[in-house]
Amino acid sequence: MSAFGGIYQFDETPLDRGWLLNLAFALVAQGLDGGDEIVSDSVAMVFRALTFDDISDREHQPMRDGRGRVVTFDGRLDNRHELLALVGDGLGADQSDAAIVLAMHRRFGPTFVGRLLGDFALCLWHGEARVLFLARDHMGVRPLYYHVTPRRVVWATTLAALLSRPDVPRDVNDDFVIRLLTFTQDPRDTPYRNIEAVRPGEAVTISAGHVERSVFWRPEPRPLLRYRSDGEYEEQFRHLFGDAVRTRLRSNRRVLAELSGGLDSSSIVCLADDLIARSTPVCRQVDTVSCIHDRSPNSDEQEWIRVVEQYRGRAGHHIRESEHPCLAAIDDRDRLAVAPVRCAAHSYRAALVEILRRCDARVLLSGEGGDQILQSTHNPQPELADLWAERRYCQLQARLRLWSARLQVPYAALLWRRLLKPSLPPWLREHLPADKPHLIAPWLSPALVGAARSHRTSGDRTRLLDGLPSQRGLAVSLTDTATAIALSSWEQDARVYVTYPYLHRPLLEFMMAVPFDQRLRPGESRSLMRRTLRSILPPPTLARRGKGDPSEVLLNAISREHGRLRRLCTGSRVAQRGYVNEPALLDALDKAAAGYVTNTSTLLNTIAIELWLRSMEALAAHGSWSSLPSRPAVETAVRCGATPSPLFQRVEGEITSSVPRR
């Protein structure tokens, strides 16, 4: 992904160009394709480019419009034709995404961002009004962080770049840690108390120290679509899903797609092939990358991966567990993390980056979000709740009987578990014997658990009172998905654009408006997808029920690395800071190593936080420069073709500006 950052001093004092040097150096590993800087009195903006298509190849940022506006833009606009129809007359020869953003702001002002579709993070400086504008796409796919003081605001697309400033505090955000360990995350939180993230679907306006936040999109119930036949729903889904994949194939290089063997990833790959075969103006070719769990047969999806590979007549790239084992890099001393990173996938990500480099690919398609919008589970509760809310009692009784027979669950038990019990107030459900909070791990300290319950009670998650229960449930699920994606953005490698077709905004808005029985029917999960793509998917994949379970991989890894994990968690920082009870944590590790499945995600998050806290100690010991890209990272970036901008003279002998800016 491209990277940018900057500073705005509210008192209008001139900037120290040395600070800009620090920021540019912190972003150098992000941009292989050059960049530039703009300094104007009290405002400075830096951009480092990672291009992915002909349009971004010709783009030059930061971009000015000659009327006091300057923009830096990382991402991809999906509704370019629609936007060009609105502002194209004023663009001239430059019709890049960044130029469109500038023109949209000229015409519509700050509200323009709600009209943008795609994955993006942007910063726009309006010089005449002395206003800074930050915004992030509807699902938080592209990262953007900022730090505000009474005197200035600094912002960047990476945490490391912000931390390159000695005056940006590095105090640990205890609320972030609590939320991460109890799955109550807020997408505005970062691991640092004084650094905030722009929320998904949010715009932040900053002027002379005043910060104003506004939401331009959020998942919320919409009026139900009542079409005359299943065929009309299928036609609209095919159109929108096709657009979702097509817009993400915008590249002048190969595109890589994750292929797990499940319906979601298989559908993306097969539909991409269909679009390319129809000569749709997209990338040259889609290659697949799959994780092969050859040491964990119960988690291995190799059989289903092979079905799709044979169907498309091309083998994909395989990352084998035996060659890149889970948790293998938990004590990699060369990796200084500026945030808790899921340590289980270090080896996988390293192998993936190497495959991307060999393929000269910069776009990676992910199937994340498919489970949420397509209804992957055979859970009739949302449908039953809808019928109850609509007072359609006769149809409710009929569906209860049908689902009881299909699931082989007694009628009374189904009525209680799937309708009456979920309808009870949360405070009452917590006291029922079968509904204890299983997500709370037993090694978390009582103080942390108490704080987590306080967060859950007083959090600012939108209360969804409109729409049917199934719509409200989907909105909450999508909010959680956006939070997870936004909070994992720092894990992404600088040299790849990860994008999610199932989170295409028009597709989400459609799926939030279709009746629930289009998504799930007795005996048929993902009903709308299966019906729509029956001519695209291989028959075995289309008929598949269920999916693989990754727990065996994780438990095998914990067992294999048990000794190192135990040493890591003995005398742990997480215990010293009062987050966990260390004997209980070690006991949980021992049980997991013996194959006892419980709270595995929380255990991995605890390990990630421990590694991060230790990294923080190492960073503090080495001084402020340690948070910037390591010497190997910078050297690798330069070898791969990263173009230093003219600002660089020499930084500790590591990099020079001998290569001209493109």
Residue, then its C-alpha position, 0 to 999 in steps of 0.5 A: m500500500s502507498a503511505f503518507g503522513g504530515i504535520y500541521q502546526f496550529d500556531e502557524t510557526p515554520l516547520d523544522r524540515g528535520w522532522l519531515l526527514n524523520l517522517a519520510f525515512a519512516l515511510v521509505a519501506q512502504g513506497l517502492d515507486g517514489g514520492d514527494e513532499i510539500v512544505s508550506d509554512s506550518v503544514a508539511m505532507v509526505f507521500r510514498a507511492l506503491t502503484f498497482d495500475d496504469i492510473s496510479d503509475r501516472e499519479h504524482q502526490p502530494m497533489r495540489d489543485g492551485r486553489g489552496r488544496v493539497v491531497t494525499f490518497d492511498g487506495r482505489l476508487d470503485n465508482r470512477h465513472e460516476l464521479l467523473a460524470l460529476v466533476g470530469d469537466g474540471l479535471g483536464a488530462d489528469q483523471s487519477d483517483a487523487a485528482i478526482v478527490l480534489a475535484m469532488h471536494r471543490r464541488f461538494g465540500p466536506t460531504f464529498v467523502g460519502r460519495l466515494l466507493g472503494d478502499f481508501a485513506l485520504c488526507l486533504w489540506h484546505g489552505e484557504a480555510r486552514v482546515l485538515f480533513l482525514a477520512r477512511d473507507h467504510m470498512g477501514v481497509r486502509p489505515l490512518y492514525y493521528h495524534v493531536t496536541p494543543r499546538r499541532v496534529v501529526w498523522a500517518t498511515t503507519l504507527a511506526a511513522l507517528l512514533s518516529r517523532p520523539d514528542v509523540p508519547r508511547d504510553v500503553n493504552d490499557d483500554f486497548v489491551i482490555r478490549l483486545l483480550t475480551f473481544t470488545q474492541d473499538p476501531r478508534d483505539t490503538p495500542y498507544r493512549n495518545i494516538e487514535a485511528v480514524r474509524p471506518g466510515e468516518a471523517v475527521t476535520i481538524s482546525a486550530g486544535h478543534v477536532e470534529r468527527s462525522v460518520f458518512w457510512r455505517p452498517e445499519p438496517r435498510p428497508l426490505l427489498r421485496y422482489r417478485s421472484d428468487g431470480e430477481y434477487e439472484e440477478q442483482f446479487r450476480h451484478l453486484f458481486g461481479d462489480a465487487v470482484r471486477t473493481r478489485l482486479r484493477s491492476n496492470r500486474r498479476v493479482l493474487a487471490e487467497l484460496s482456502g477451498g471454502l465457498d467464499s474464496s472459491s467463488i471469488v476465484c471462479l468469478a474472476d476467471d469468468l470476468i477475464a474470459r469475457s474480456t472484461p478490462v481487468c488484470r492479466q491473470v489471477d493466481t491463487v495462494s493456499c495454506i496447506h496444513d499437511r501436519s494437521p489432517n483435521s484442518d487440511e483443506q487440500e482436497w477442496i483446494r485441488v477441486v478448484e485448481q483442477y476446475r480452472g486448469r491451473a495449480g496455485h501457490h502452496i504455503r505448507e505448514s511443514e515448511h512454514p509452521c505456525l508460531a515458528a517466529i515467536d522469538d524472532r529478535d529481528r522483529l520489533a513490533v510497534a503493535p500486537v501482531r498475531c504471531a501465529a501467522h508470521s511464517y505464513r505472511a513471510a512466505l506470502v510476501e515472497i510469493l507476491r514478489r516473485c509474481d510481481a503482484r501487488v493486489l491480494l483478494s481475500g474472502e473475509g466477510g463472506d461468512q457474515i453477509l451470506q449466512s454460513t451457519h445453519n442457525p434459524q434464530p434470525e428468521l424466527a425472530d423476524l417472524w415473531a417481530e412481524r407477528r406472523y405466528c402461523q408461519l412462525q409455527a410452521r418454520l419451527r416445525l420445519w427447522s426442528a425436523r431439519l436440525q433434529v432438535p425437539y420443537a420445545a428445545l428449538l423454541w427456547r434456544r433459538l427464540l425465547k432465550p435470545s429475546l431475554p435481556p442480556w443481564l438476565r441471560e448472563h445468569l442462566p447456567a448454559d449462557k455463561p460468558h465463555l469468551i472470558a478466559p480464566w487467566l484474565s485478572p478480575a480487575l481486567v474482567g471488571a473493566a471489560r464488563s464496564h466497557r461492554t455496558s458503557g460502550d458507544r456501539t450504535r444501538l440499532l433499534d430500527g429494522l428486523p432482528s436479522q438486519r440488526g444482527l447483520a449490522v452488528s456482525l459487519t460492525d465487528t468485521a470492520t473493527a477486526i479489519a481496521l485493527s489488523s491493518w498494521e499487520q499487512d505488509a507494505r508491499v501489498y493491497v489486501t482487498y475484500p470483495y464481499l465488503h464492497r459497499p453496494l453489495l453490503e447495502f443490498m445484503m442488508a436489505v434482502p429478506f433473511d430466507q434468501r440467505l438461509r433456507p432449511g438444509e441450504s446455507r448461503s442459499l442466495m450465493r449457491r443459487t446465483l453461482r451454480s454455473i460458475l462454481p465446480p459442482p463439488t464446491l457448490a454442494r459442499r456443506g461446512k468448512g475446515d476447523p483450524s483448531e488442530v493447527l493451533l493446538n499442534a503449534i502450541s504443543r510443538e512450541h510449548g517450551r518456548l511459550r512457557r519461558l516467554c510467559t514466565g515473568s511475563r510483562v502481561a502479568q507485571r502490568g496486571y492483565v493476567n494471573e500468571p499461574a493460570l496463564l501457564d496452566a492454560l498453556d499446558k492444557a492447550a499443549a495437551g490438546y485441550v481446546t479453550n479460549t485459543s484466540t485469547l491465548l494467542n492475543t495474550i502472547a501477541i501482547e506479551l511480545w509487543l510489550r517486550s518490543m516496547e522495552a527494546l524500542a525504548a532502550h534503543g531510542s526514538w530511531s528504533s521505531l523506524p524501519s530497520r536497516p534490513a527493511v530499508e535496504t530491502a526496499v531500495r533493492c526492490g526499487a524504492t526511489p528516495s525523494p530529494l529530501f534525503q541527503r543521508v540518514e545514518g549512512e543507510i540511504t542516499s538520494s542518488v536516485p532521482r524522483r520519478 
